[in-house]
Amino acid sequence: MPEDLTVDASAGDLPEDESTFRKQPVSFVRRSGRMSEAQDRAWSELAPFYAVDVPRDVASTSVHPDARLVPAEVYGREAPLTVEIGSGQGHAIVSAAASHPDRDYLAVEVFRAGLARTMLDADRAGARNLRLVEANAPEVLETLLPEASADEVWVFFPDPWHKARHNKRRLVKEGFGATAARALRDGGVLRLATDWEDYALQMREVLDADPLFERAFDGSADPGSDWAPRFEGRVMTAFERKGLNKGRDIRDLAYRRVAR
Ligand SMILES: C[S@@+](CC[C@H](N)C(=O)[O-])C[C@H]1O[C@@H](n2cnc3c(N)ncnc32)[C@H](O)[C@@H]1O
């Protein structure tokens, strides 16, 4: 089975054929970085509990079209489910899982070392209501999760792909609304944040135009603002700090899935 191609970031650009095994370009470049000893240990000791085994398709981060995750079986109960895509090191989702034991959480990420860190932190925090999926997020929303199974979907600081010729790799672009809406229950909420102005505008344009969503903010919390107030469940991460240090504005957005 072919692997995802790993790109040498030091080469300064991306090969045109990086998404060879998929119909759509993917929104990530798999890092070839080694795992530390602690991260390796996290996989062998903690993955049996935290990591959901995903049958693959064409690439090592793909999801087989027949693969299904049944939340009640995975978590051993029925509870509102929050799915974070591109969870990075897992700071936001571990913090949320630890402080809301009545809810369930699913972290979706392709960065192995980040997933290892997420498991270590979840274990330390005693969070047993969290699971991880190592896979391409759109495939998880479109295939792996049952329709209407998620109460919330979070996308915080997705890679901005700021060069115009790479914009097609952005996660939130035309069509993403339908992908997220499939997994969300009626009335479920899609939350997004970015420090990249152009991407924030694109997210808002795409989702404002999507008949499957309506704004879950009205500017009343911040009169005159056309953005959502900062989501209080979103903890500060290295990506947000980097954006702030560069003087960028952080934009939050929130959209409610309309009834089917
Ligand atoms: C800029 S980082 C932000 C991480 C985290 N949300 C935060 O705020 O700290 C974006 C993350 O999204 C992940 N990512 C990008 N595209 C993805 C995809 N299609 N499926 C799963 N993860 C993805 C990357 O591996 C990376 O860790």
The ligand as an SDF file (V2000), in Angstrom:
LIG
                    3D

 27 29  0  0  0  0  0  0  0  0999 V2000
   -1.3150   25.1340   12.3840 C   0  0  0  0  0  0  0  0  0  0  0  0
   -1.5890   23.6380   13.2070 S   0  0  0  0  0  0  0  0  0  0  0  0
   -2.7340   24.0920   14.5150 C   0  0  0  0  0  0  0  0  0  0  0  0
   -2.8580   23.0560   15.5970 C   0  0  0  0  0  0  0  0  0  0  0  0
   -3.8930   23.3340   16.6990 C   0  0  0  0  0  0  0  0  0  0  0  0
   -5.2520   23.3820   16.1840 N   0  0  0  0  0  0  0  0  0  0  0  0
   -3.5660   24.5870   17.4650 C   0  0  0  0  0  0  0  0  0  0  0  0
   -4.3140   25.5530   17.3970 O   0  0  0  0  0  0  0  0  0  0  0  0
   -2.5280   24.5760   18.1420 O   0  0  0  0  0  0  0  0  0  0  0  0
   -2.5980   22.7720   12.0590 C   0  0  0  0  0  0  0  0  0  0  0  0
   -2.6560   21.2830   12.3330 C   0  0  0  0  0  0  0  0  0  0  0  0
   -3.6160   20.7090   11.4660 O   0  0  0  0  0  0  0  0  0  0  0  0
   -3.1490   19.4330   11.0430 C   0  0  0  0  0  0  0  0  0  0  0  0
   -3.8390   19.1220    9.7830 N   0  0  0  0  0  0  0  0  0  0  0  0
   -3.8050   19.8280    8.6460 C   0  0  0  0  0  0  0  0  0  0  0  0
   -4.5720   19.2650    7.7090 N   0  0  0  0  0  0  0  0  0  0  0  0
   -5.1230   18.1540    8.2700 C   0  0  0  0  0  0  0  0  0  0  0  0
   -6.0010   17.1490    7.7820 C   0  0  0  0  0  0  0  0  0  0  0  0
   -6.4830   17.1850    6.5570 N   0  0  0  0  0  0  0  0  0  0  0  0
   -6.3500   16.1650    8.6310 N   0  0  0  0  0  0  0  0  0  0  0  0
   -5.8740   16.1150    9.8920 C   0  0  0  0  0  0  0  0  0  0  0  0
   -5.0280   17.0470   10.4070 N   0  0  0  0  0  0  0  0  0  0  0  0
   -4.6590   18.0520    9.5990 C   0  0  0  0  0  0  0  0  0  0  0  0
   -1.6510   19.6190   10.8940 C   0  0  0  0  0  0  0  0  0  0  0  0
   -0.9580   18.3940   10.9940 O   0  0  0  0  0  0  0  0  0  0  0  0
   -1.3430   20.5610   12.0570 C   0  0  0  0  0  0  0  0  0  0  0  0
   -0.9770   19.8570   13.2210 O   0  0  0  0  0  0  0  0  0  0  0  0
  1  2  1  0
  2  3  1  0
  2 10  1  0
  3  4  1  0
  4  5  1  0
  5  6  1  0
  5  7  1  0
  7  8  2  0
  7  9  1  0
 10 11  1  0
 11 12  1  0
 11 26  1  0
 12 13  1  0
 13 14  1  0
 13 24  1  0
 14 15  1  0
 14 23  1  0
 15 16  2  0
 16 17  1  0
 17 18  1  0
 17 23  2  0
 18 19  1  0
 18 20  2  0
 20 21  1  0
 21 22  2  0
 22 23  1  0
 24 25  1  0
 24 26  1  0
 26 27  1  0
M  CHG  2   2   1   9  -1
M  END
$$$$
